[in-house]
Amino acid sequence: MQLKELTNQEFDNFMTNCPVKSIYQTAEYGMVMGNQGFKPLLLGLLKDGIVIAATLVLVNKEEGFKYAYAPRGFILNYEDFYLLKDFTNHIRNYLGKMGVMGIKINPPIVKNIYDFSTQTKETNPKYDLIYEALRNNGYYHLGYNNFFEALKPRFDAVINLNQSIYSLFKNIKKEYRTKIRSAIKNGVKTYKGTFNDLEYLHEFTKKKYKRKLDYFKDCFGFYSKRNMIEIYYTKLDTKIYLKTVQEKLNHYENQSSELNKKIMSRPNNKNQKIIKKKINIDKYLHKYKNDLIEATELLHNYPNGVVTSCILLVKQDKEITILMDGYDPKFKKLNSKHLLIWQIMEIYQKQGYTKFNLGGISNLTVDANKYSGLDEFKLGFGAKMVEYAGDFELVTNRRNYNLYRNYVPLKKLIKSKLIK
């Protein structure tokens, strides 16, 4: 057997027949990260001239030391322990000769799948065997992190699209179904975007994520060569929004007026229930008066509508994965993102896609944390929580690895003295 660097076409051909794959293990992602300071390598293990295992490797160099990363792990059958051993040995030797001290992987090995709607957990019966096989081949497990400490999330929220539209909508949290309907009534509409709309995504995410606009442009440019990427956004029709708010205001003004007449026509001791009802109605009346002012200003400032949320997603076989998403916090109450996710589910279910990966979440089985809002939002669309094995590290050049481990504490000591 031989490990060699593959061409993009050779790598793509191998990936075509792989049952388990990731958008982060593609030649396109390698090219994207190549523009982010990494050196991408497409490596394949050949037997009789046929690729039997492969991986994208991203090599980073810092302070003279090289370290590698295989996002979402190697592409191979982890249950084939002989193949795992052979591939590991070849990777270790190949990278070691390059002076790469180690490689980190976070393979798509499922540990558990949680369905919170039915309070059930599906456990991978072969997980322990795979875990031990990795350890026996020299991989060091970096622990079961619960949040976002690693380079890729250990937990994903995944929706099964292989069901009817009716079932998909029914599985969404009732509160979210109401928000989706409300967004539609208020004039929020979903559109398929273009390259130029990436600026909206960057604007909505720049305070939360470190990615620059060029990163999104690279993703769109490289993935679009094989028609793997799409951008969708929501836009508020300000004319419809103003009309809807005016109609709601008229409704509550009429109700308030009718209750006033009843209060005036009855003795005081029989008015308590009506008064309580009017107080409640007047709260809505006050709200929609303020909304009318806002809606009028929006129509004046944005007569052609205003973009409120955006999603960039990658298509791979029959699965779609959110690469990045965001929304304008000024329009949070319009529930644009709820509508956008639902209508994307509709679009791709009709096209025969079977999975929708909403991206990373934290571990919901631990105590409440600062990510609980994010977690509940994604799982509220009927998603299951998929738990992976986490990060593993393989030392590929012991000498350089030991030098680095000794150098890092020294570097920190020097830095601390300079700060003081």
N, C-alpha and C positions, 0 to 999 in steps of 0.2 A: 504493500500500500504506500501511497505517496500523498503528502500534503503540498498543495501548490496554490498560488494566487490565481483566482478565477477572473474571467472577464465578466462584465455586467450581464451579458447574454447567458453565459454558462451558469452564473449564479441564479438568474431569473428562471432558467429552465429547470434547475434543481428545485427551486422553491415552488414551482407550479404543482408538483405532485406531493408536497408535504401537507399532511393533515392538520398539523399545528404550526402556526406561523404568527408573525407579528409585523406591524407596520414599521417597527423599529429595527427589524432584521430584513432590510431591503437595501438594494444598491442605491436607491433614491435617498434614503436616510443617511447613508454613508456620504453621499455627495453634499447633502445639506450640512452635515457636521464637519465635512472637509473645509467648509467656509467659516466654521466656528473655531478653527484652530487645531482640529484633530487631523491625524493622518489615517484615512480609512483603508482597510485591507479586506478583500473578499477572499476568504480561504476555504478550500474544499479538500476533503479527503477522498482520494480516488482508489478504486479497486477494479482492476482490469479495465482501466480507462473510464470508469463510470463513477460519478460523484455519489457518495453514500452518506456524507455528512458535510455540513458547511457552516460558516458563520461570518457575520460582519464583525470586524475588530476595529475599534477606534483607539489609536495610539496617541497619548498625550505626553509631551516632554516638558518638564519643569525642573529648573535648577540642575539641568544636566541629566536628570533621571527620567527614564521612560516607563510609563505605566499604561496598561491597556484595559479596555472595557468592551464587553460584548453585550449591548443592550438587549434585554430579554433573552439572554443566554444563547447557547449553540442550537443550531437546527439539526436535531437528530432524534432518534428514538431512545429516550432515556431509560426505557425498560430493557434495551439491548445492552447488557452490562459489558459484553466483549467489545462492542462498538464504542461505548463510552470510554473504556480503558484505552483502546487504540487511538481514538481521537484526542484524548487528553494527553497521551504521551507525545503525539505528533505536534500538538499545539505548544506544549511545554518546550520541546526541543526547538521548534521553529522560532518562537518568540524569544526564547533564551539566547539563541545565536544572534538575534537582533539587538540584544542588550536590554530587552524589556524585562523589568524585574518581576512583574506579576500581572495577572488579569482578573478583573472582577466580572462576574456574571450574575444575572438574576433570571434564571430560566423559568419558562412558563409551566412549571410543574405545579399542578393544582393540589392543594392540601385539603381544603374544604370548600363547599359551596353552601352558602346560607340563604334560605328563603324565609324572610322575616314575616311575610304575609301568612305563611302556614306554620311558622315557628319550627321549621325542620332544618336539618343539617345533613348534607351528603358528603361523606368522607371518602377520599381516594384510598382504596384498600392496598394499593401498591406504593403508597407514599413512603413509608418507613424503609422499604427495600431500596428505593431510588436514593433516598437521603443517605443511607449507609453506603451505597455504592459510590456516591460522590465523595463522602468522607474517606473511604478506603483508597480512592484514587488521588488523594492529596488535597482535596478542596476543604478550605476552612469556612465553616458557616458563620456568618457575621451576626446572627441572632434574628429573633422574630420581632422586628420592629412593628409598632402599632400605628405609627403616624406617617410622616413624609420625610423621614430621616435619610432614606436611600435615594439613589438617582432615579429609580422608577418605583411607583407605588407597589406595595405588597398586596394591596386589595384593589379590585376593580368592581365597578357597578355595571353589570351586563344584563341587557334586556333580550329575551327570546322573541324574535320577530316572527317566528314560524307558527303563527296563530292568526285568527281572524282579526280584522280591524275592530270589531265589536269587543272581542276579548281583551285586546290591547288597551282600549280606552277604559273598559271596566276595571282592569287591573291597576289603573292609575288612582292614586289617593283621591278621595271624594273632593277634598278641598282644592286639589289641583285641577280637577275637572271643572269646577266652578270658575276657577281663575282663567282657564283656557277659554271658556264660553264668554267670560267678561272681556277678555282681550279682543276677541272677535267683534263683540258688540261695540267696543270703544274705537274700532277702526284700525286695529293692528293687523298687518298683513305680512305674509312671508314671501320672500323673493329669493331666487337663485342669483348669486352675485358673480362678479368678475374679478380679475386681478386687481383692478383699481379699488375695489371695496375692502382690500386688506388694511387700508388705512383706518377704517372704522374699528377693526379688530384690535389693531395696535393701540389705538386711542383708548379703547375700553379696558385693555389689560396692562398697560404700561406701568401703572402704579402697583400692581400686584405681582407681575412676573418680570423677569429680567430680559426677556427676549426683545430684541430690537426689530424694527420693521423689516430690515434686510433678511432676518431669519424667516419671517412669514413669506417674503417674496421668493426666497430660495426654495422653501417647501412647495409653494405653488408651482414654481418653475420646473423643478425636478420631477415631482410626482405627476404633474399634468402631462408629461411626455407619454405616459401609459394610461392617461385618463383615470388616475387614481384619486384625484383630489377635487373637492367641491367646497364652495363657500356659500352659506345662506345667511340672510339677515332679515330682520323685521323692521318694518317702517310704519310709523303712525300716520294715518290719513287724518290730518288735523281738521278737515272739513267734517268728516264723519264724527270725530271726537267731540267737536263743538256741538253738533246736532244732537248727539246722544246725551251729553251733559245737560243741554237745554231741555230735552224731553224729560229727563229725570227730575230736574228742578221744577218743571211745570207739574209733574206728577205729585211731588211732595208739597208744593204750594197749594194744589187743589185739596189734598188730604188735610193740610193744616187749616185751610179755610172752612172745610166741612166740619172739622172738630170744633172750631171756634163757634160755629152756629149752634152746635149741640150743647156746648158749655153755656152759652148765653140763654138757651131756651129751657134749661133744667134748673131745679133748686140746687143750691150749693152742696148739700150733703149727698147728692147723687152724682157728683161730677168727678169724684176722685179717680176712677178708672180711666175716664176720658181725658182728664188732665195729664195723667201719667203717660197715656198714649201720645198726647200732643207734644209733651216734652221730648219724647223719643223721636217723633216725626220732625220736630224743629231742629234736632241735632243733625239729621240728614239734610234738612233744608239749609242749615248754615254751611254744611260741608259742600253741597252742590253750588251754593252761591260763590264760594271760594274757587271751586273747580271751574265755574263758568268764567271767572276772571282769568284763570290760568289758561283755559282752552281758547279764549279770545286772543290772548297774547301769543299762544303757540301758532294759531292760524295766521296772525300778523307776521310773526318772525319766520315761520316755516310754511308758507302757502302751498308748497309742493310736498309737504310731509317731512318727517324727521326720522332718521335711523335710530333704533332703540336697543337692538341686541344683534349679536353676530356669532356664527359658529363656523369653524374650519374643520372639515372632516376628511379622513382618508378611507378609500374603499379598497378592500383586499378580498378577492374571491367573493364570498357571500356575507362578509362582515364589514360593518362600518365602525370607525373609531374616531371619537372627537380628539383632534389634535390640540385645539385651543378654542375657548369660547369666552364671551364676555358680554356685558350689557352696560348701558348708560345708567348710573345710579339715580340720575335726575328723574328717570321714568320707571323706577322700580315698581311703583304701584300699578302700572299697566300690565304687569305679568307677561311681558313680551317673550321672555325666555321659556316660560312654561308652554306658550303656544308654539314657539319655534321648535322645541324638542318634540312635541307631539306631532307636528306636521311633518317633521323629518321622519319620524317613525312611520307615518302614513305613506310617505313617498317611497321609502325603501322597502317597506313590506309589500307594496304593490309590485315592485320590481324583482321580488323573489329573494331579497336578502334575509338572512336567518338570525343574525346577531347584531346588536347595537351596543358597543362598548362606550359608556358615558365617561370613562376615565377613572382616575384614582379616587379612592376614599380612604378614610382611616378605619380602624378596627372598631366596629360598633358593639362588639362584645365586651369592651372595657368601659370603664366609667366615662361619663359625659366629658367632652373636651371642647376645645375651641373650634374644632372642625365639625361639630355635630350638625350645624346648619347645612353645610355642604353635603354631608352624608345623607341626611334626611331628605334633602332636595332631590338628589339623584335616585335614591331608593324609592322615593315617592312616585316614580313613574313605572313601578312594577319591576324594578331591576332586582337581581340577586347579587349578593356579595360573594365574589370569587376570591379566595385566599390562596396566595402562591407561597412557595418555599422561602423566598427572600434572597438575600445576597450571599454569594460564595466567592471566596478568593483562592486563586491558584498561584503559587509562587513559581515563576518560570526561569528566574536567574537568581539563585540563592545569594551569590556574592553581592550583586547590585542591591538586592532586597535588604540585606543586612547593613550595607553601607547607608542606604536611605534611612532605615530605622534608627541608626546611630546619628545620622545627620539632622534629622527633624528635631529632636530635643535640643541639639546644639543651636539650631537655627532659631528656635523659640526663645532660648536663653539669651542669645545675642539681641533679638528683637526686644525682649523685655528690658534689657539694660539700656538700649537706645531710647526706649519710651521713657524710662526713669530719668 
